[in-house]
Every structure is written in structure tokens, then in C-alpha cells.
Amino acid sequence: MAGPMDSVGRAAKANMLLVVECGHCWHVGRFRANDVAKVVGWNKPLETIRFRCRRCSRKDATVRTQFIDQDHPPKGYIWVLQKARG
């Protein structure tokens, strides 16, 4: 068992997804914890990460973790970090 997921780094080491749900319009986005950790830092607590909703532009989203089952991947699109062109 991976233990409590209190930081992005722990969720990334457990190969988890971050499921972000908007509290206003209920839009859901899924991000690989490893990609989020590269942007916000490995020691960042999950409750302090602020996401802006793509649909309504509000910042009142809740973040929870989800294990990735390789045999049954989650339905829906998983956002992946892209390298910047330069």
C-alpha cells in the first residue's frame, strides 16, 4: 500500500492520477501526478494546488487521487504535460 497521499510527489511515486473537479460547474479533469509534480514541485501538498477550471474559469476545484489500473484505464481524457517549443 502506498500510504496517505499528502503530497504530489507521493502520488507520483505511486503512479497515480490527480482528479480535479470544479466545485461550480462539476467539470472533471485528470492529470498524471508525475506531470503536475514537475510543474508545482514534488513536496507540494495536494490541498494547496490551485487549478483553474477550463470551462468556467473558477478556481474552486477539489483534488483527489486515483490509482491507475493498467488493465482498466479510466474513461475520459488524461491531460499530459507537453514540452515547450523553443
N, C-alpha and C positions, 0 to 999 in steps of 0.2 A: 504494500500500500504506500502511496506517495505522501500521506500526511496532509495536514491542513495547507491549503493554498493561500498563503498570506502575501505573496509577492509574485510579480510577473516571472521572475527567474525560476522560482519553484514550479510554476505551471509550465514553463518552457522545458525544464528538465524532465518533466513527466509527459512531455509531448501532448499538451492539452490545447484546446481551443478556448478563446475568450468569447463568450456570447454576450453581446451588448444589446440591451433592449431599451428603447426610448420610453420614458415614462409618460410622454404626452400622446404620441401617435402610435405607439406599440411596434414601430419598425424594428426589425431584428437584424443585426449584422454579426458575422462570425469571422474572427481573426485568429491566425495561428499565434500562440503566445510567444513563440520564438521571434516572430517578426515584430511584435509590439515591444518586446524587451530590447531589441536593437534600437528602437526609436526613443523610448522613455527611460530606459535603464533597467538593469537586472534586479535591483533591490527596491524598485518602486512598489509600494503596496497597491493591491488591486482597487481598494476603495478610493484612492487618490487620483486614479487615472480619469481624465475627463475626455469624453468623446462627444463630438457634435453630430447630431442626427442628420443624415443625408437628406431625409425627406422634409423635416420641418425646421431644421437648423437650431433646435434647442439643445441644451447641454445637460438635461436631467435624465441621464441614462444610468441604468444599473448594469454592473458587470458581474458575470458568474462564469465558472469554469465548466468545461465538459471534456470528458475523455474521448479520444478519437479511437473508435473501434475500426480496425483495418478491414475487417470482414463486412461491416455495415457502416460505411461513412455517412455522416449527417447529410440530410437533404438540404438543399439550398447552396448558395454561393459562398465560398470561403475567400475572403479578401487576402491577397498575397502582396507583400512588400515588393515594390519594383525599384530597380536601381535607377538613379537619376541619370539622365542623358547629359553628356558634357564633353 
